[in-house]
Amino acid sequence: HATGACAPAKMVELSQLLAESDVVSLHCPLSDETRGMIRKETIARMKNGAILINTARGPLVAEDDLAQALESGKLYAAALDVVSEEPIREDNLLLRCENCLITPHMAWAPKESRQRLMDIAVQNLDSYLKGEPVNVVNR
């Protein structure tokens, strides 16, 4: 838009998201359902020249399939803050991909991210002491 406003987000199926997105950024937990969600079959559904970002969990991505997509030009680039095995193994195929940026699992490192984590911890403790626990995981 001329005003710089963003269009509202909408929920779509993964296949539509992959086919229409210039950039796919993963922000989900690792589970049986999400393990290997980015693999040869899903990469084939992605827009040619798309960019993949993973700051979530390494095993969400089948790394050999991603390396092949990067080398063939199917995907333009990848930026990964996580890999399936850390520290990264010397034989990881992604290390030979010039269009793959790998950072050492530090997406949480900015001061703002750490401050947010501390604020949540303080808020959780305060709520617990008031008898109104939040973010309870054992119920």
Legacy VTK file of the C-alpha trace (Angstrom):
# vtk DataFile Version 3.0
C-alpha trace
ASCII
DATASET POLYDATA
POINTS 139 float
0.000 0.000 0.000
1.063 3.568 -0.558
0.664 4.222 3.162
3.109 1.454 3.998
0.451 -0.535 5.844
0.653 -4.313 5.653
-2.185 -6.468 4.419
-3.868 -8.443 7.195
-2.549 -11.956 7.706
-4.755 -14.904 6.902
-4.592 -18.593 7.738
-3.914 -20.877 4.785
-2.980 -24.502 4.328
0.751 -25.257 4.277
0.638 -26.170 0.577
-0.791 -22.734 -0.308
1.672 -20.968 1.970
4.611 -22.739 0.331
3.361 -22.098 -3.204
2.730 -18.373 -2.708
5.433 -17.185 -0.298
8.655 -15.496 -1.316
10.001 -16.101 2.195
9.049 -18.973 4.507
10.104 -18.494 8.125
9.660 -21.388 10.549
8.453 -20.606 14.078
6.991 -23.828 15.425
7.815 -26.527 17.947
9.383 -29.829 16.995
6.845 -32.654 17.110
6.089 -35.840 15.225
3.888 -33.724 12.937
6.500 -31.031 12.211
9.682 -33.165 12.048
10.957 -32.958 8.457
8.148 -30.649 7.387
10.563 -29.016 4.959
11.777 -31.875 2.773
12.044 -32.756 -0.909
8.255 -33.005 -1.357
7.411 -29.731 0.369
10.344 -27.896 -1.200
9.003 -28.954 -4.614
5.758 -27.109 -3.749
7.646 -23.935 -2.812
7.859 -20.979 -5.120
10.980 -21.060 -7.287
13.566 -18.701 -5.852
12.004 -18.607 -2.380
14.014 -18.070 0.781
13.772 -20.351 3.836
14.452 -19.105 7.371
14.574 -21.479 10.345
14.998 -20.071 13.844
12.867 -22.773 15.465
14.279 -26.316 15.564
16.825 -27.951 13.262
14.965 -31.225 12.604
12.060 -29.327 11.033
14.208 -29.367 7.880
15.610 -32.347 5.983
19.024 -30.770 5.505
20.234 -32.901 2.581
17.030 -32.024 0.678
17.512 -28.336 1.488
21.139 -28.461 0.320
20.033 -30.004 -2.978
17.374 -27.287 -3.450
19.909 -24.551 -2.733
22.523 -26.013 -5.078
20.021 -26.498 -7.906
18.648 -22.965 -7.598
15.143 -24.143 -6.666
15.535 -22.029 -3.518
17.398 -18.736 -3.660
18.784 -18.904 -0.132
18.380 -20.201 3.388
19.136 -18.605 6.745
19.350 -21.049 9.627
19.882 -20.352 13.305
19.513 -24.046 14.068
20.627 -27.301 12.474
19.638 -30.880 13.192
22.808 -31.654 15.124
24.633 -29.019 17.144
27.417 -28.255 17.032
27.119 -28.673 13.291
28.889 -31.702 11.869
31.712 -31.099 9.412
29.975 -33.340 6.854
26.693 -31.363 6.897
25.957 -30.654 3.226
24.665 -27.173 4.032
28.205 -26.041 4.845
29.113 -26.238 1.157
26.132 -24.097 0.043
27.257 -20.516 -0.579
23.621 -19.355 -0.444
23.071 -20.703 3.086
23.749 -18.509 6.110
24.123 -20.459 9.352
24.314 -18.713 12.703
25.229 -20.436 15.994
21.735 -20.824 17.503
21.676 -17.275 18.799
18.383 -15.786 17.556
17.399 -15.268 21.202
20.570 -13.306 21.970
19.451 -9.684 21.361
18.981 -7.674 24.544
15.271 -7.210 23.752
14.697 -10.967 23.546
16.469 -11.630 26.825
14.589 -8.773 28.507
11.290 -10.237 27.320
12.238 -13.637 28.777
13.087 -12.039 32.123
9.858 -9.990 32.139
7.823 -13.161 31.528
9.640 -14.991 34.349
8.970 -12.127 36.780
5.323 -11.932 35.700
4.924 -15.703 36.163
6.414 -15.575 39.670
4.292 -12.565 40.623
1.118 -14.294 39.387
2.021 -17.474 41.285
2.582 -15.559 44.522
-0.852 -13.938 44.068
-2.403 -17.414 43.744
-3.131 -16.899 40.054
-0.492 -19.009 38.259
-0.099 -18.543 34.495
1.658 -20.646 31.874
1.035 -23.762 33.975
2.390 -26.871 32.279
1.514 -29.606 34.790
-2.280 -29.498 34.478
LINES 1 140
139 0 1 2 3 4 5 6 7 8 9 10 11 12 13 14 15 16 17 18 19 20 21 22 23 24 25 26 27 28 29 30 31 32 33 34 35 36 37 38 39 40 41 42 43 44 45 46 47 48 49 50 51 52 53 54 55 56 57 58 59 60 61 62 63 64 65 66 67 68 69 70 71 72 73 74 75 76 77 78 79 80 81 82 83 84 85 86 87 88 89 90 91 92 93 94 95 96 97 98 99 100 101 102 103 104 105 106 107 108 109 110 111 112 113 114 115 116 117 118 119 120 121 122 123 124 125 126 127 128 129 130 131 132 133 134 135 136 137 138
